[in-house]
Amino acid sequence: MKLFACICNQPQRLPIALAPVRAALIAQPPVSRWGLGYVQGGDVLLVRTPKASAVPVDLAGPLTAEIKTDCVIAQAVRDDGLGLGGTDNTPPFRFRRWMYAQSGLDNQLFSGAAGGAAEEVTPRLLEHIPEYLRRNLKGRTPAELIFHVFLAMLHDEGNIDDANLSPAASRRALAATLKLVAAELARAGKTESGLGNVALTNGRSMVVAHLDDPLRLRRLWVTGERGERDESFRGYLLVSGGDGDPKDGFEDVPVQRSVLISRDLQVSFADLAP
């Protein structure tokens, strides 16, 4: 399903920068739930809609209202077949300054449908999460669980509250998280792909990883009174999801690569190996 993440240096101009690509940010129905997380005044705030929609959902819609932000993650999901609903199971997920979403995740990998073997995965992953982080688990989605494994990796390195943590350090923690999750799934007899794409941020830098679904990157622009590009504005948008594929102005991110965007909006690419 659809996921997008963006970061810029001028919050008040983000809606203008997104206007030319709004069509790429619309999630096609059926949508079971959707949400948008953003950073404002140093706080991570969420707008989540746990209700199903039979019409297209404009994930960027809330940004056209009173929201002024320089960092956003939004996601729409379809029915996962596990009967998970409600606000707590609606992405994106947050902890302190961290925000996380994961698209295309095959939730059936974590269900007990295939002989019950995968029922072992969740307890084993929980063993890696400190108690104070477990208390932040509100819902029952695999994405939220994987997010907390990532937070546990940061905790182990003493980085969980580092506001200036580099995107390279975040990438290493994410790579270690995905490696652990894949190992536990394999141990439970599930070796298929299906971990989807991941977007995470601490509000100052961002990491978006391409695992399965197509992932595309675009530089955001605003123009001046004469139609020229205003170089004072800098921003980047990443879109994941196969419906309404974006084309013009977007570049494909290779699979098993991650996009790292630093606090000063420098973009680099890195492998997902730990």
C-alpha distance (Angstrom), angle and dihedral (degrees) to the residues before:
residue distance angle dihedral
M1 . . .
K2 3.79 . .
L3 3.79 124.6 .
F4 3.77 129.5 165.2
A5 3.78 134.9 179.3
C6 3.78 128.9 -173.9
I7 3.76 139.5 174.5
C8 3.80 130.3 -173.4
N9 3.80 143.2 162.6
Q10 3.83 100.9 -120.9
P11 3.82 112.3 53.2
Q12 3.80 95.7 -172.8
R13 3.81 91.4 59.0
L14 3.79 99.6 46.5
P15 3.85 95.4 97.1
I16 3.82 89.1 53.7
A17 3.80 91.4 49.6
L18 3.81 91.7 49.9
A19 3.81 95.2 46.8
P20 3.84 95.8 89.4
V21 3.82 92.0 52.6
R22 3.81 101.4 38.5
A23 3.81 91.1 115.0
A24 3.82 89.0 63.6
L25 3.80 90.6 55.2
I26 3.79 96.3 58.3
A27 3.81 117.1 105.8
Q28 3.77 113.5 -144.5
P29 3.83 119.2 -134.5
P30 2.88 146.8 -63.9
V31 3.81 92.2 62.8
S32 3.80 117.6 170.6
R33 3.83 96.7 -171.5
W34 3.78 139.6 -19.9
G35 3.77 141.3 -172.0
L36 3.78 146.3 -177.7
G37 3.78 127.4 -147.6
Y38 3.77 124.7 -166.5
V39 3.77 142.3 169.9
Q40 3.79 119.6 -118.9
G41 3.78 126.5 166.1
G42 3.78 89.9 -9.9
D43 3.82 92.7 -56.5
V44 3.80 126.8 113.0
L45 3.82 109.0 -131.0
L46 3.79 128.7 -173.8
V47 3.80 134.2 -150.4
R48 3.79 106.3 -169.4
T49 3.80 130.2 175.3
P50 3.82 112.9 -167.4
K51 3.82 93.2 -177.6
A52 3.78 123.8 104.2
S53 3.79 120.4 -112.2
A54 3.79 127.7 -154.4
V55 3.82 91.3 -171.0
P56 3.82 129.7 64.4
V57 3.81 115.5 -76.6
D58 3.79 120.2 -140.4
L59 3.79 101.7 -145.2
A60 3.80 91.7 -169.0
G61 3.79 92.9 51.4
P62 3.83 96.5 102.1
L63 3.81 89.7 55.5
T64 3.80 90.8 65.9
A65 3.80 91.1 62.4
E66 3.81 125.6 60.3
I67 3.79 97.1 -46.4
K68 3.79 115.5 117.1
T69 3.78 112.5 -178.5
D70 3.78 141.8 146.9
C71 3.82 96.2 -154.4
V72 3.81 128.1 48.4
I73 3.80 139.7 166.8
A74 3.81 120.3 -176.6
Q75 3.79 132.5 175.1
A76 3.79 140.4 178.5
V77 3.80 121.2 -162.2
R78 3.77 135.4 -166.1
D79 3.79 125.7 -137.9
D80 3.81 105.7 -61.3
G81 3.79 94.3 -157.5
L82 3.80 91.8 -119.5
G83 3.79 96.8 94.1
L84 3.80 92.2 -116.6
G85 3.80 113.7 157.2
G86 3.77 139.9 142.1
T87 3.78 133.0 78.5
D88 3.80 95.6 -72.0
N89 3.80 90.6 59.9
T90 3.80 93.4 47.4
P91 3.83 117.4 100.6
P92 2.93 147.4 -94.2
F93 3.81 102.1 61.6
R94 3.78 127.1 -156.2
F95 3.77 143.5 -162.4
R96 3.80 118.6 -178.7
R97 3.81 104.2 -52.2
W98 3.82 94.3 -13.3
M99 3.80 124.5 100.4
Y100 3.81 126.8 -175.3
A101 3.80 141.6 -178.5
Q102 3.80 132.8 172.4
S103 3.80 122.7 -163.5
G104 3.77 129.1 -163.5
L105 3.79 92.1 19.8
D106 3.80 110.2 159.7
N107 3.80 99.2 -132.6
Q108 3.79 89.5 -172.8
L109 3.81 87.3 73.0
F110 3.79 87.0 70.1
S111 3.80 96.7 42.6
G112 3.76 125.4 93.5
A113 3.78 92.1 -123.9
A114 3.80 95.8 111.5
G115 3.77 102.6 63.7
G116 3.78 93.2 -52.6
A117 3.81 92.5 -86.2
A118 3.79 94.5 125.0
E119 3.80 92.0 57.6
E120 3.80 83.8 84.3
V121 3.81 92.9 62.6
T122 3.80 100.6 72.7
P123 3.85 96.4 49.7
R124 3.79 91.2 47.6
L125 3.78 92.7 50.2
L126 3.79 90.7 47.3
E127 3.79 88.6 58.0
H128 3.81 88.0 67.1
I129 3.82 93.7 53.9
P130 3.83 120.8 85.3
E131 3.79 116.0 -122.9
Y132 3.81 94.9 -110.8
L133 3.80 89.5 56.4
R134 3.79 92.9 45.9
R135 3.79 88.5 59.1
N136 3.80 88.2 62.6
L137 3.83 91.9 60.3
K138 3.79 102.8 106.8
G139 3.80 103.6 164.5
R140 3.79 138.9 33.8
T141 3.80 104.2 -116.1
P142 3.81 121.5 125.8
A143 3.83 89.2 -131.5
E144 3.80 92.4 60.9
L145 3.80 90.1 46.8
I146 3.81 92.0 51.3
F147 3.81 89.1 48.1
H148 3.79 89.7 57.3
V149 3.80 91.4 48.7
F150 3.80 86.0 55.2
L151 3.81 90.0 50.2
A152 3.80 88.9 50.2
M153 3.81 89.1 54.3
L154 3.81 89.3 53.5
H155 3.81 90.0 46.5
D156 3.80 91.0 53.8
E157 3.81 89.5 54.6
G158 3.81 93.5 44.5
N159 3.80 91.0 -117.3
I160 3.78 104.7 111.4
D161 3.82 94.7 103.0
D162 3.80 97.7 34.2
A163 3.81 103.6 122.5
N164 3.79 90.4 -168.4
L165 3.79 97.2 47.9
S166 3.77 109.4 147.9
P167 3.80 119.5 -116.8
A168 3.81 87.1 -122.4
A169 3.82 89.7 62.4
S170 3.80 90.5 47.2
R171 3.80 89.7 50.6
R172 3.80 91.6 52.5
A173 3.80 91.2 51.6
L174 3.80 91.2 47.8
A175 3.81 92.1 48.2
A176 3.81 90.6 51.2
T177 3.80 89.6 48.0
L178 3.79 94.3 51.9
K179 3.79 91.1 46.0
L180 3.82 90.8 53.3
V181 3.81 93.0 46.7
A182 3.81 91.9 49.1
A183 3.81 90.5 48.8
E184 3.80 92.6 51.5
L185 3.80 91.5 47.4
A186 3.81 90.2 50.4
R187 3.80 89.8 48.5
A188 3.82 87.3 55.1
G189 3.79 90.8 51.1
K190 3.80 98.5 -101.3
T191 3.78 111.4 119.9
E192 3.81 99.1 157.0
S193 3.76 122.6 118.2
G194 3.77 117.4 -113.9
L195 3.80 109.5 120.7
G196 3.80 91.5 123.9
N197 3.80 125.3 -153.6
V198 3.80 124.3 -48.3
A199 3.81 132.4 -143.8
L200 3.79 121.0 -175.1
T201 3.78 137.3 163.7
N202 3.77 142.3 171.0
G203 3.79 90.1 -151.9
R204 3.79 94.1 -98.6
S205 3.78 103.0 58.3
M206 3.79 134.1 16.8
V207 3.81 139.9 -147.5
V208 3.81 123.1 -166.1
A209 3.80 118.7 -178.4
H210 3.80 128.1 -157.9
L211 3.80 110.0 -144.2
D212 3.80 107.1 143.6
D213 3.81 121.6 -22.8
P214 3.81 119.6 66.1
L215 3.81 111.5 -83.9
R216 3.79 123.6 -162.9
L217 3.80 133.8 -172.0
R218 3.80 128.6 -152.4
R219 3.79 134.2 179.9
L220 3.80 110.9 -128.2
W221 3.80 121.2 -135.4
V222 3.78 140.6 -174.8
T223 3.78 124.7 -163.2
G224 3.77 133.2 -136.8
E225 3.79 129.1 -128.0
R226 3.81 91.8 -78.7
G227 3.80 94.2 48.7
E228 3.78 94.9 -103.3
R229 3.80 121.3 133.9
D230 3.78 113.2 -94.3
E231 3.79 103.8 -133.9
S232 3.82 91.8 -164.4
F233 3.80 88.5 76.2
R234 3.78 118.1 74.2
G235 3.76 127.2 176.7
Y236 3.80 144.9 142.7
L237 3.78 134.0 -149.1
L238 3.80 128.5 -161.0
V239 3.80 121.0 -167.6
S240 3.80 126.7 -168.2
G241 3.78 125.4 -174.8
G242 3.77 136.7 78.1
D243 3.81 101.2 -122.2
G244 3.80 114.3 92.8
D245 3.80 93.3 4.7
P246 3.82 111.4 -146.0
K247 3.81 114.7 -129.4
D248 3.79 120.7 158.7
G249 3.77 112.1 77.6
F250 3.82 93.9 2.5
E251 3.79 127.0 110.9
D252 3.79 124.9 -156.0
V253 3.78 117.7 -112.8
P254 3.82 109.7 -139.7
V255 3.78 117.3 -114.6
Q256 3.80 116.5 -95.3
R257 3.79 89.8 23.6
S258 3.78 128.9 112.1
V259 3.79 130.0 -147.2
L260 3.80 113.7 -135.1
I261 3.81 119.0 -162.2
S262 3.77 116.2 -173.5
R263 3.78 130.1 -150.1
D264 3.81 90.4 -95.9
L265 3.84 89.8 50.1
Q266 3.76 97.4 -106.2
V267 3.82 111.7 153.6
S268 3.79 125.6 -146.1
F269 3.79 137.3 161.4
A270 3.78 128.3 -131.7
D271 3.79 139.5 176.2
L272 3.78 118.9 -105.3
A273 3.78 95.0 -125.2
P274 3.85 110.5 122.1
